[in-house]
Amino acid sequence: MISTFVSCYAMSGSSCLRWKMAAPIQRGTDHHKTFGAKAYLALYYATPEGTDEEGELLTPYLKEFHEIFNSGRLKPGSRLLDVGSGPTIHQLISASRFCTEIVCAEYTENNRAEIEKWVKKDPDMHDWTPFFKFVADLEGDSSSWEACQSYLRDAIKEVIPCDVTKPEPFAPRQYQEFDVITTSLSLETACPDRETYSAAVRNVTRLLKPGGTFVLIGVTNQTFYTVGDYRFFTLPIDSNFMREVFEKAGYVDINIKSFPATNPENNTISDFDGFVVLHACKAEI
């Protein structure tokens, strides 16, 4: 590893770039070694407007989260499980007004560390201020963004390891059923095939109360996204497949909104053609 690393720096810039781009697609356990949490945050989450290359992505789904969680689905004192949090917390801002307990479940240690830094106000934490201000504007009180941060910090009770490809994703931890489960841009990057994706939804669903809400943000027909010098695998799926998965997992009132990618012709850091916001209700027993 050391000799290869040094030899890359000994090359000319163009040769080194070709070497980097020739790296195999990263997947599965590769994330522990090559996924740079800080590089990911710097590229994709500097502002709610996201990246120039990907176009508009974050602001529409922040608006959707706001609408879903302010629709009466979540009652004060609710418990929420966020699956595949990555190093991010923006997806939880709108829910934090209603939740007294949020558990963030994430595969890689580096990503979990970024969430914990933010909760503890570590000087090295990512700056989510623009996202809180954006959501505060949606809430109709632009001055409330600092209070929103306090709500979320208080609500996040645990940041735990998980592996959605396993039959027991959160083992050895045991939890009572949650009122709501969320997952954003995660299952399609974690699951190697459609069978695993379907099983992951079923396995996670066991921790949702009957009548509880599942909210999912997912990209469609993406095969890769870029972090630093590496491209990471994404399972290409569409909204029809997602609907089928949730129907078979026992959900009703499945609502799916589809949004086309706004800059696909100039996007070199990923290749999604759109994204969906899905929310559904777990059928009552």
RAWO-V847090 format. One record per residue. N is the residue number from 0. D_CENTER is the distance of its C-alpha to the mean C-alpha in Angstrom with 1 decimal. Layout:
n & d_center
N & D_CENTER
N & D_CENTER
This chain:
n & d_center
0 & 30.6
1 & 32.5
2 & 35.1
3 & 32.5
4 & 30.6
5 & 34.0
6 & 35.3
7 & 32.3
8 & 33.3
9 & 36.8
10 & 36.2
11 & 36.4
12 & 33.2
13 & 33.2
14 & 33.8
15 & 31.0
16 & 28.6
17 & 29.8
18 & 29.3
19 & 25.7
20 & 25.0
21 & 26.8
22 & 24.4
23 & 23.1
24 & 19.7
25 & 17.6
26 & 16.1
27 & 15.9
28 & 17.6
29 & 17.9
30 & 14.6
31 & 16.6
32 & 19.2
33 & 17.9
34 & 14.3
35 & 15.1
36 & 12.6
37 & 14.9
38 & 15.5
39 & 11.9
40 & 11.8
41 & 15.3
42 & 14.7
43 & 11.7
44 & 11.6
45 & 15.4
46 & 15.8
47 & 14.3
48 & 16.2
49 & 14.0
50 & 16.1
51 & 19.5
52 & 19.0
53 & 16.0
54 & 17.5
55 & 16.2
56 & 12.5
57 & 11.0
58 & 14.1
59 & 14.5
60 & 11.3
61 & 12.0
62 & 15.4
63 & 14.4
64 & 12.6
65 & 15.9
66 & 18.0
67 & 16.6
68 & 16.8
69 & 20.2
70 & 21.6
71 & 23.0
72 & 20.6
73 & 19.8
74 & 22.9
75 & 23.6
76 & 23.1
77 & 20.2
78 & 18.1
79 & 14.3
80 & 12.2
81 & 8.4
82 & 7.7
83 & 5.7
84 & 4.9
85 & 5.7
86 & 8.4
87 & 7.1
88 & 8.7
89 & 9.2
90 & 7.4
91 & 10.1
92 & 13.1
93 & 14.7
94 & 14.5
95 & 16.1
96 & 19.4
97 & 19.8
98 & 18.4
99 & 20.5
100 & 18.4
101 & 14.6
102 & 13.6
103 & 10.5
104 & 10.4
105 & 9.4
106 & 11.4
107 & 12.8
108 & 15.1
109 & 14.6
110 & 11.0
111 & 12.3
112 & 15.2
113 & 13.5
114 & 12.3
115 & 15.8
116 & 17.5
117 & 16.2
118 & 17.3
119 & 20.6
120 & 21.1
121 & 21.7
122 & 23.3
123 & 21.0
124 & 17.8
125 & 15.6
126 & 17.1
127 & 14.9
128 & 18.2
129 & 17.8
130 & 14.8
131 & 16.8
132 & 19.8
133 & 18.1
134 & 17.1
135 & 20.5
136 & 22.2
137 & 20.6
138 & 21.9
139 & 25.3
140 & 25.9
141 & 25.0
142 & 26.6
143 & 24.3
144 & 21.4
145 & 22.7
146 & 23.1
147 & 19.5
148 & 18.6
149 & 21.1
150 & 19.9
151 & 16.4
152 & 17.9
153 & 20.3
154 & 18.0
155 & 15.7
156 & 18.2
157 & 16.6
158 & 14.0
159 & 14.7
160 & 14.4
161 & 13.3
162 & 13.8
163 & 12.9
164 & 15.7
165 & 18.3
166 & 20.3
167 & 19.6
168 & 16.0
169 & 16.7
170 & 20.4
171 & 22.6
172 & 21.1
173 & 22.2
174 & 21.1
175 & 22.6
176 & 20.7
177 & 18.2
178 & 18.7
179 & 15.2
180 & 12.1
181 & 8.6
182 & 5.6
183 & 3.2
184 & 4.3
185 & 4.9
186 & 8.4
187 & 10.1
188 & 9.6
189 & 10.7
190 & 13.5
191 & 16.7
192 & 18.3
193 & 18.4
194 & 20.2
195 & 17.7
196 & 14.9
197 & 17.4
198 & 18.3
199 & 14.8
200 & 14.6
201 & 18.1
202 & 17.7
203 & 14.9
204 & 17.0
205 & 19.8
206 & 18.3
207 & 18.2
208 & 21.5
209 & 23.6
210 & 23.1
211 & 19.6
212 & 16.8
213 & 13.7
214 & 11.2
215 & 8.9
216 & 7.5
217 & 8.5
218 & 10.6
219 & 14.2
220 & 16.6
221 & 14.8
222 & 16.3
223 & 15.1
224 & 13.3
225 & 15.0
226 & 14.6
227 & 18.0
228 & 20.6
229 & 18.6
230 & 17.1
231 & 14.4
232 & 14.8
233 & 12.9
234 & 14.6
235 & 16.2
236 & 16.1
237 & 17.1
238 & 17.1
239 & 20.4
240 & 19.0
241 & 16.1
242 & 18.8
243 & 21.0
244 & 18.6
245 & 18.1
246 & 21.9
247 & 22.8
248 & 20.6
249 & 22.7
250 & 21.0
251 & 23.0
252 & 22.7
253 & 19.8
254 & 19.0
255 & 17.2
256 & 17.2
257 & 17.1
258 & 16.8
259 & 18.5
260 & 17.5
261 & 19.8
262 & 20.7
263 & 20.6
264 & 24.1
265 & 23.3
266 & 19.8
267 & 20.4
268 & 17.0
269 & 15.3
270 & 17.0
271 & 15.0
272 & 17.6
273 & 15.5
274 & 12.5
275 & 12.8
276 & 12.1
277 & 13.4
278 & 14.8
279 & 17.5
280 & 19.9
281 & 20.7
282 & 24.4
283 & 26.9
284 & 29.0
